[in-house]
């Protein structure tokens, strides 16, 4: 009797496991909240304020997906992950979506069995040096000491760059970004290298930002994007097209201010109508309702608004759109059409 | 030849010792400037202390308590003509704005009274264990405290901790009745098997149905809202409270004559001691997830608590074994010759002496364990150090390093220093080698 109860429990657990693997969407809807992996804290991308409310560029993606799926941008459980725990957390199902400025690489996509749903920020590794050093290009850095975080792709990119340019450098290994800032300011190294977005936010915190320049060379490609597990294509589609909806909204001029009006009254632009569900039923194809994209846009606005609010030129971080401008403005941010 | 003889008629009244021998001056002369090498050393050390304090104190006493961002701090310091944030002065505004967050994590602020009450009750629950002057009746509070603390911090239905607690009552009743009916071995087996069955199969349906009949409870708080020092204290206290009894059992098991029991204990201790804590934390945060069926909600903080407890128990076992080894063999023989059985001998003769010998080692392990709780920031839990990263991600405070670390360090120091002082008090109280 006890034995059969025990095996029954195991069978039920296995069945639940098989069922859980079948549909992340159903799981999320049943739980009533989206479990979203973010960083433990990175300026502009993900941070919790004094009241514990998460905000940032990556956080906005989580909130948009939650709004599309659950109808509430606050129905998100943010799971802080570190560079070491993020992939297992996603693979094991502890989180449903990872939006943690993660670089899209071949091995992560193919070997680790994840699905990158798009790129929400095109980053690249850059260098920062004091103006007093008198360099204007990274190629002038022969013999420089470089502060570098160990165990990251930046370390490998740095070695590649200096080798291919036949110049030498001396690495100063650093564990965290905060430590790197302190070491760089204390003069322990001539140059500080990390992703360009990180350089911009670091420089913005300096007492005299104008004493330091970010060198023009970008030595690597770091397309950062949200990702989901392999194997649940429907869930991947939802995440992908939520991101695309934010991008398309910017292109079509749909903002947080006018999205409600456009959703209530169908306009003349058929793509806006399809996006916001006043025409056709794109949401139904995803297993969602018609207004899914409208809700996703309403939470934090379109891609451009999210960018400007969190990391744009008017924030202390002050990153120009550059590569991250919409393709209509000469950038790389481009969405497949809603049709 | 003059007559130099002199006979004193009265006793000279006692005079106070000369100023150069008493008070501060005397102390300095005796301890600081007694001879030339000491004087030179005193001057050198004094110079270092004064120059270090001269650098640190102006930094600490910086009128930036009310600032709302690093930029404002810099403005205040520049107005005072100081040399900026790095060396000129600290920016304490970050502590004013975030100290509650550093203490409680993301716990809802209107419910702060719950962890505070839990902390105060912790003091009361520990009192009968720590001090012999405390009222013995408090021991009942100690017994139910773990369940009360769980309910205060996590909230939810009160019936869950109540039904879990009644597992122990089941164990007791099982032992008493089975012992009477079938003998002591069966009693021991029943006292272990019955509560396990109770917890596995009865606890959760019973608590759910009781809750549906009588819904008593408080607002449930999810684990991801716990953080800061509350998290460090929770993990630390759990580890400390559970590792001592488990460690004692492991130490006894290691010295036991039963070969399988001994082998199990030795393997456990050596395995855990051979693996770094951070590895165990990674097992807790990542590996367990993969082994458990997806969707099973096994709380990360609970997993970490279990791993930390196992880790501390293995170290504790070796510390206690050190105490056992230091006891002369005569004590064991004396216990035997009095006709005491194994558990009585341990309880009355061996353990009181062995534990007294091990106090410094035990407390060192406790302090180490409490400080090791900061390692959980590596697996993404927002303990004080994890939170400081998060606070720096706020552009208003990005670039602040020492203020946050200083605050965290100060609070850790208060906890660890009081533990260390308590252990010295205990050693003095238990000292018998007059």
Interface residues (C-beta under 8 A of the other chain):
Chain A: X5 X13 X14 X16 X17 X20 X21 X27 X39 X40 X41 X42 X43 X44 X45 X46 X47 X48 X49 X50 X51 X52 X56 X77 X78 X79 X80 X81 X82 X84 X85 X88 X89 X91 X92 X93 X94 X176 X178 X181 X182 X185 X201 X202 X204 X205 X206 X207 X315 X316 X317
Chain B: X70 X74 X84 X85 X86 X97 X98 X101 X105 X106 X109 X201 X222 X224 X225 X282 X285 X286 X287 X289 X290 X293 X294 X295 X296 X300 X377 X378 X379 X380 X381 X382 X386 X389 X390 X391 X392 X393 X394 X395 X398 X399 X401
